[in-house]
Amino acid sequence: MGAPFDAGTQWRAGARMGPRGIREASTLFSFGHAGAYDFEDDVTYLDPANVRIVDIGDADIVHTDTLQSHANIEAGVRKIRAAGALPVVLGGDHSVNIPCINAFDDHGEIHLVQIDAHLDFVDERHGVRFGHGNPMRRAAEKPYVTGLTQIGIRNVSSTAREGYADARAMGSDILSVRHVRQMGIPALLERIPAGKDYYLTIDIDGFDPSIAPGTGTPSHGGFLYYEMLEFVDGLARRGTVVGLDLVEVAPDYDPAGCTSILAAQFLLNAIGRIMHHRQART
């Protein structure tokens, strides 16, 4: 489901065009109905005999009304969950994660995993509580979100020192790109509680702007593609990914379209691995 909302941005807008850009880029990977064979893994991901992807369109967005837009996104995620499907939401700015997490209030415990350059743990600033700097704080307040793993956090941040202290006090494990590279992906995965239900939120600025310049708040020193694909594959083996969103793609800042292609490629590969490992356990 698309969530083309970017009224929560603080610097430059444009993420409302993210869903359209990602969908258009995904046609690069349209090879009929044969699935996606990965010769390195010797696995056909997204095998149509086992996986069906349905695009239900966009949530209704009222660009002058954050709360109504968020309510409509939440309603869409609830309907996807009610159908027994894996919710995959295309943002939009990172504030769209707030209604996505709200829609899991009847699910039971979830562990939130965030790939991002920014902590997004601001409580309130200038009266704003539901912007793209607030979603992880709003999630941590939920009784069913039992912990957070925040990776890729780096450089100057919108969150002050107190916000980092608050995040840790509320159950967050915060790791920078350099932390992750020093310890390696296997050690990173060991820090995440095993056998849990995970919600995965991916801000495209978690990737390095050399491969993802099309975003509102790029930050140098980010992850590369295979690092995060290995991580998501390991996460899907370690527990059950019950929902995910990919946010902050702003195609207008990337004339070559590389960011949208990265987002589409990463999402398709992530969904393929999530569903493959889920089926392997049944």
C-alpha positions as CSV (number, residue, x, y, z in Angstrom):
1,M,0.0,0.0,0.0
2,G,1.2,3.4,-0.8
3,A,1.2,6.2,1.8
4,P,2.1,9.3,-0.3
5,F,2.2,11.7,2.7
6,D,5.1,14.1,3.4
7,A,3.6,16.9,5.5
8,G,5.7,15.5,8.4
9,T,9.0,16.6,6.9
10,Q,11.3,19.2,8.5
11,W,13.7,20.1,5.7
12,R,12.7,19.3,2.1
13,A,9.5,17.6,0.9
14,G,9.0,15.2,-2.0
15,A,8.5,11.8,-0.3
16,R,4.9,12.0,-1.3
17,M,6.1,10.9,-4.8
18,G,8.0,7.9,-3.3
19,P,5.2,5.3,-3.8
20,R,4.9,6.3,-7.5
21,G,8.6,6.2,-8.0
22,I,9.1,2.9,-6.4
23,R,6.2,1.3,-8.3
24,E,7.6,2.6,-11.6
25,A,11.1,1.4,-10.8
26,S,9.8,-2.0,-9.8
27,T,8.8,-2.6,-13.5
28,L,12.5,-3.1,-14.1
29,F,12.1,-6.4,-12.3
30,S,8.9,-7.6,-14.0
31,F,9.9,-10.9,-15.5
32,G,6.4,-12.5,-15.8
33,H,5.3,-15.0,-13.2
34,A,8.3,-17.1,-12.8
35,G,9.5,-15.8,-9.5
36,A,13.0,-14.5,-8.9
37,Y,15.8,-17.1,-9.1
38,D,18.9,-16.2,-7.0
39,F,21.8,-18.4,-8.2
40,E,24.0,-17.6,-5.2
41,D,21.3,-18.9,-2.8
42,D,20.0,-21.5,-5.4
43,V,16.5,-20.4,-4.4
44,T,13.6,-19.1,-6.4
45,Y,12.1,-16.2,-4.3
46,L,8.6,-14.9,-4.8
47,D,7.6,-18.2,-6.4
48,P,4.0,-17.6,-7.6
49,A,3.0,-21.0,-6.4
50,N,3.7,-19.8,-2.8
51,V,3.6,-16.0,-2.8
52,R,1.1,-13.5,-4.2
53,I,1.8,-9.7,-4.1
54,V,-1.2,-7.5,-4.3
55,D,-0.9,-3.7,-4.6
56,I,-4.1,-2.2,-3.1
57,G,-3.2,1.3,-4.2
58,D,-2.7,4.3,-2.0
59,A,-4.2,5.3,1.3
60,D,-6.4,8.4,1.0
61,I,-4.2,11.4,1.9
62,V,-5.4,14.8,3.0
63,H,-2.2,16.8,2.7
64,T,-3.3,19.5,5.0
65,D,-4.5,17.1,7.7
66,T,-1.9,14.9,9.3
67,L,-4.2,13.1,11.8
68,Q,-6.8,12.2,9.1
69,S,-4.1,11.0,6.7
70,H,-2.5,8.9,9.4
71,A,-6.0,7.5,10.3
72,N,-6.5,6.4,6.7
73,I,-3.1,4.8,6.5
74,E,-3.9,2.9,9.8
75,A,-7.2,1.7,8.4
76,G,-5.4,0.4,5.3
77,V,-2.9,-1.6,7.3
78,R,-5.6,-3.0,9.5
79,K,-7.4,-4.3,6.4
80,I,-4.3,-5.9,5.1
81,R,-3.7,-7.6,8.4
82,A,-7.3,-8.7,8.6
83,A,-6.9,-10.4,5.2
84,G,-4.0,-12.4,6.6
85,A,-1.4,-10.7,4.4
86,L,2.0,-9.2,5.2
87,P,1.6,-5.4,5.3
88,V,4.2,-3.6,3.1
89,V,3.8,0.2,3.1
90,L,5.6,2.6,0.7
91,G,6.1,6.1,2.1
92,G,5.9,8.9,2.2
93,D,7.9,10.4,5.1
94,H,8.7,8.5,8.2
95,S,5.7,9.8,10.1
96,V,3.7,7.2,8.2
97,N,5.2,4.6,10.4
98,I,3.2,5.9,13.3
99,P,-0.2,4.7,11.9
100,C,1.4,1.5,10.8
101,I,2.5,0.6,14.3
102,N,-0.9,1.8,15.7
103,A,-2.5,-0.9,13.4
104,F,-0.7,-3.6,15.4
105,D,-2.4,-2.9,18.7
106,D,-4.2,-6.2,18.7
107,H,-1.3,-8.3,17.5
108,G,0.6,-9.0,20.6
109,E,4.3,-8.2,21.3
110,I,6.5,-6.9,18.5
111,H,10.1,-5.9,18.4
112,L,10.7,-2.9,16.2
113,V,13.8,-2.9,13.9
114,Q,14.7,0.4,12.3
115,I,17.3,1.0,9.5
116,D,17.8,4.8,9.4
117,A,20.4,7.6,9.6
118,H,18.4,9.3,12.2
119,L,17.0,8.2,15.6
120,D,13.5,9.7,15.1
121,F,13.0,9.8,18.8
122,V,11.9,13.4,19.4
123,D,9.0,13.6,21.8
124,E,7.7,17.0,20.9
125,R,9.2,20.0,19.1
126,H,7.2,23.2,18.4
127,G,4.1,21.4,19.2
128,V,4.8,18.6,16.7
129,R,4.4,15.0,18.0
130,F,3.5,13.2,14.7
131,G,6.2,14.3,12.3
132,H,9.0,12.3,10.7
133,G,11.2,13.0,13.7
134,N,8.8,11.3,16.2
135,P,7.9,7.8,15.0
136,M,10.2,5.7,17.1
137,R,9.3,7.7,20.3
138,R,5.6,7.1,19.5
139,A,6.3,3.4,18.9
140,A,8.3,3.0,22.1
141,E,5.3,4.3,24.1
142,K,3.2,1.4,22.9
143,P,2.9,-1.4,25.5
144,Y,3.0,-4.1,22.7
145,V,6.4,-2.7,21.4
146,T,8.7,-4.6,23.7
147,G,12.0,-3.3,22.3
148,L,13.7,-1.5,19.5
149,T,16.9,-2.1,17.5
150,Q,17.9,1.1,15.7
151,I,20.8,0.7,13.2
152,G,22.6,3.1,10.9
153,I,22.2,6.1,13.2
154,R,25.0,8.6,12.5
155,N,26.2,12.2,12.2
156,V,24.4,15.3,13.4
157,S,20.9,14.3,14.5
158,S,17.6,15.9,15.1
159,T,17.5,14.0,18.4
160,A,19.4,15.6,21.3
161,R,21.5,13.7,23.9
162,E,18.4,13.5,26.1
163,G,16.6,11.7,23.3
164,Y,19.2,9.0,23.1
165,A,19.1,8.5,26.8
166,D,15.3,8.3,26.7
167,A,15.5,5.8,23.8
168,R,17.9,3.5,25.8
169,A,15.7,3.8,28.9
170,M,12.7,2.8,26.9
171,G,14.4,-0.4,25.6
172,S,16.3,0.7,22.5
173,D,19.6,-0.7,21.2
174,I,21.2,2.0,19.1
175,L,24.0,1.2,16.7
176,S,25.8,3.3,14.1
177,V,27.0,2.1,10.7
178,R,30.5,2.0,12.1
179,H,29.3,-0.1,15.1
180,V,27.7,-2.6,12.7
181,R,30.7,-2.8,10.4
182,Q,33.0,-3.4,13.4
183,M,30.9,-6.2,14.9
184,G,29.6,-7.7,11.6
185,I,26.1,-8.7,10.7
186,P,26.1,-12.1,12.6
187,A,27.0,-10.3,15.8
188,L,24.4,-7.6,15.1
189,L,21.7,-10.3,14.7
190,E,22.7,-11.8,18.0
191,R,21.7,-8.6,19.8
192,I,18.1,-8.9,18.5
193,P,15.8,-11.1,20.6
194,A,15.4,-14.4,18.8
195,G,12.1,-16.0,17.9
196,K,10.1,-12.8,18.1
197,D,7.7,-11.0,15.8
198,Y,9.5,-8.1,14.2
199,Y,8.2,-5.0,12.5
200,L,10.8,-3.6,10.1
201,T,10.9,0.1,9.2
202,I,13.4,1.1,6.5
203,D,14.3,4.8,5.9
204,I,16.1,5.0,2.6
205,D,18.5,7.5,4.1
206,G,19.9,4.5,6.1
207,F,21.7,3.8,2.9
208,D,24.6,5.9,1.7
209,P,23.7,8.8,-0.5
210,S,26.2,7.5,-3.1
211,I,23.5,4.9,-3.9
212,A,20.4,6.7,-2.5
213,P,20.6,10.4,-3.1
214,G,16.9,10.8,-3.7
215,T,15.8,11.5,-0.1
216,G,14.9,14.5,2.0
217,T,17.7,14.3,4.6
218,P,20.7,12.4,3.1
219,S,23.5,11.6,5.4
220,H,27.0,10.4,4.3
221,G,28.5,7.2,5.7
222,G,25.5,5.0,5.2
223,F,25.0,1.3,4.5
224,L,25.4,-0.4,1.1
225,Y,22.9,-2.8,-0.5
226,Y,24.4,-6.2,0.4
227,E,25.0,-5.3,4.0
228,M,21.3,-4.7,4.6
229,L,20.1,-7.5,2.4
230,E,22.2,-9.9,4.5
231,F,20.8,-8.3,7.6
232,V,17.2,-8.7,6.5
233,D,17.8,-12.3,5.4
234,G,19.2,-13.0,8.9
235,L,16.3,-11.2,10.6
236,A,13.8,-13.3,8.7
237,R,15.6,-16.5,9.8
238,R,15.8,-15.3,13.4
239,G,12.0,-14.6,13.9
240,T,8.9,-13.6,12.0
241,V,8.7,-10.3,10.2
242,V,5.0,-9.3,10.5
243,G,5.1,-6.0,8.7
244,L,7.4,-3.5,7.1
245,D,7.5,0.0,5.6
246,L,10.1,1.7,3.4
247,V,10.0,5.5,3.6
248,E,11.6,8.8,2.6
249,V,12.2,8.1,-1.1
250,A,11.9,11.5,-2.8
251,P,12.5,10.8,-6.5
252,D,12.8,14.4,-7.6
253,Y,16.3,14.7,-5.9
254,D,17.7,11.8,-8.0
255,P,17.3,12.4,-11.8
256,A,18.9,9.1,-12.6
257,G,16.3,7.2,-10.6
258,C,18.8,5.1,-8.7
259,T,17.1,5.6,-5.4
260,S,13.8,4.4,-6.5
261,I,15.4,1.4,-8.2
262,L,17.3,0.6,-5.0
263,A,14.1,0.8,-3.0
264,A,12.2,-1.5,-5.4
265,Q,15.1,-4.0,-5.7
266,F,15.6,-4.1,-1.9
267,L,11.9,-4.4,-1.2
268,L,11.4,-7.3,-3.6
269,N,14.4,-9.1,-2.3
270,A,13.4,-8.5,1.3
271,I,9.8,-9.7,0.7
272,G,11.2,-12.7,-1.1
273,R,13.4,-13.7,1.8
274,I,10.8,-12.9,4.5
275,M,8.2,-15.2,2.8
276,H,10.8,-17.9,2.0
277,H,12.0,-18.2,5.6
278,R,8.4,-18.0,6.9
279,Q,7.3,-20.9,4.7
280,A,10.4,-22.9,5.6
281,R,9.2,-22.9,9.2
282,T,5.7,-24.2,8.4
